[in-house]
Amino acid sequence: MTEETIQNLNTVLKENICTLKKASYDTSNGCAMCNSNLKVVNFDKIPNIYSKGKGWRSVPHSNDAIYITDDYNWYFVEFKNGSIDKADIYRKIYDSIIMLIELNIIPDLEFFRKHVNYILVYNADKQLKLQKSDSRDNIYLSVLAKARMEDILFGIDKFQGYLFKDVHTFTKEKFLEKFVLPMEKRENIAG
């Protein structure tokens, strides 16, 4: 995010800025899923702020980061370096939306449908269910490209248009190619 975008943020978001590298850090495996210095909102910090003083037994779940462009497109980013539990992903999505609306950061669901995109970044090496086959993968990706379709995994596609403007599932490498490098170029920064 540019400094101008950060200055225009709600105070709760503005006080929780970090790099994409920090937001993608996997404490269980001791590594970051992305090494970019793009500035994002560390959304993992928001549930504690949101639930403070409410007396709840647990805090809501949340997505890892929010990136906002200077033309006000929002990107929710969730990093999964291990196994993926759809129910957990869905809960993070719903809890994150509720928090943003109740904190008066986002006005309503229509804002999400028009301005907010969702990206799930996963480690492909930990998601393989079939024996690895470069040939099969190339054929599959070629067919998708010819059909001008994107491979959206883990049932996330059902949220496109319903809760989000667009949804994507990217491997770490695709995330770098399709999101990080274009945004770094746009902001004129080096990763």
N, C-alpha and C positions, 0 to 999 in steps of 0.2 A: 504494500500500500504506500502511496506517496504521503509525504508529510502533510500536504494539504488535506487529503482524505482523512488522515488520522486526526487532525485538528477539528474536523467537522463531526467526529464521532460522539456518541453519547459517552458521558464520563466513565460509566462502568466498563465499556469496551476500551476506551482510550487508556485506562489504567492497567490494561492487561495485554499490552502489545509485546510480542516477542518475534523471533525469526521462525521461519518455516522449519528450519532445522531443529530448533528447540521444541516446537509443537509436535513434530513427528518423532520425537525421541521415545524409544521403546525401553522402559526401565527393566523389563523382564529379560530382554536380550542384550541390553547395554549398547544399543546402537540407534542411530537416527535413520529413518526411512528416506529422508531427503536432506541434502546438504545445502539448501538454498538460504541466502540471507534476506529473502523477501520478508517484509514485515507483515504479520498477521495478528489477529486477536487470538490469544490462547484461551479458547472457549472452555477448556477443562477447568479453568478457574471460576467460571461464572456460576455453576451450581451452588458452591459454598456461599457466594455473595447473595444469590437469590434466596436461599433457604435460611439465611442467618436470622435468628430470633423467631422463627416460625414454630419451633418445637417439634419438628418432624423427626421420625426415627431414622430416616435416611435422606440423603440428598438425591435430587434427580440425576439422571445420566446425561451425558452431553457429547456432542461431536468434538473433535480435537481443535479445529481452527476455523476462523472465518477470514477470508480475504475479500476486500472490497476494492473495486476498480474506481478510477476517478470519474467514470460515467455511471457510477452507482449500480453496477452489477455485483451481486454478492455470491461468494462461493463458500459453501460449507464443505469442509474437508475432514474425512475420517480416515485414519491410518490403521491398518490391520496387518501386523507382521506375523500373526499366527493364524490359528483357526478362526473361522468366521461363523458366528451364531446369528442367524437372521433375526431372531426375536430381540437380541441385544441391539443390533443395528437399528431395527424399527423403533425400539424404545428410545434410543439416543436421538433419533430424528424427532419423534413426537415430543419428548421432554425438552429438547432444544427449542423447538417452535413455541411451546407453551411459555418457556422462560422469556424468550424475546418479546412475546406479546405482552405478558404480564409485567415485564420491566419497562414497558412503553418504549421499547427500542424500535419495534416493528408495529405498524398500526393494525394489521389484520392478515388473514390468510391470503387475500388477494395480492398483497405485496409479495408474498413468497412466490406465488404463481407467476408473477410478472418479472421479478428481479433476482430471485435466489436460485442458484444452481447447487447441485449436490455431487460431490466426487468422493467415491470410496477408493482408496489406494490400498492395494493388497500385494503381498509377497507371493508371486506366482509359484515359487519353489515349494511353498508350504500349502498350496491349494490343489496340487495335482491329484486327480482321482484315477486317471488313466496313465499307463506307461508313457513316458515322454516320447514324442515322435515329432521331430522338426518337420517332416514331410506332411503329416496330417495337419499340424498347426498352420503351415504355409497354405495348404489347400483351403482350410477353413477361413483363414484371414483373407485370402484372395476372393472367395465367394462373398464374404461380407463386404469387401471393398467394391466389388462389381455391383452389388445390390445397394450400395451406399448406405449400409447399416453399420451400427456400432455394436460390439459385443457388450451387453449390459448384464452382469451376473448377479447372483444372490437375490433375485427377486426385486431388485432396486428399481427396475423399469416401471413397476406399477405406480411409483411416486411422480413420474414425469407427467406434468400437466395437472395432476391432482394436488400435489403439495409444492412442487418445484417447477421452475421454468424448464430446466434440463437436468438430467441425471447421467452420471458416467461411472463406470468402474474401470480403473486403470491399474496396470502393474506399476511398480516403482519406475520402471524404465519409460513406460508410456506417459506417466504423469510428468516426468521430466520433459519429455518431448512435446506433449500436447498442452501442458499448462505452465510449468515452471519457466522453461526457456522463453516462451512467448511473453510471459508477464515480466520476466527480467529484462527482456529486450524493450518492452513497452516502457518500463521504468528506467531504462538505461543503467542497469546495475549488473555487476558480475556475481555469479553464484558463489 
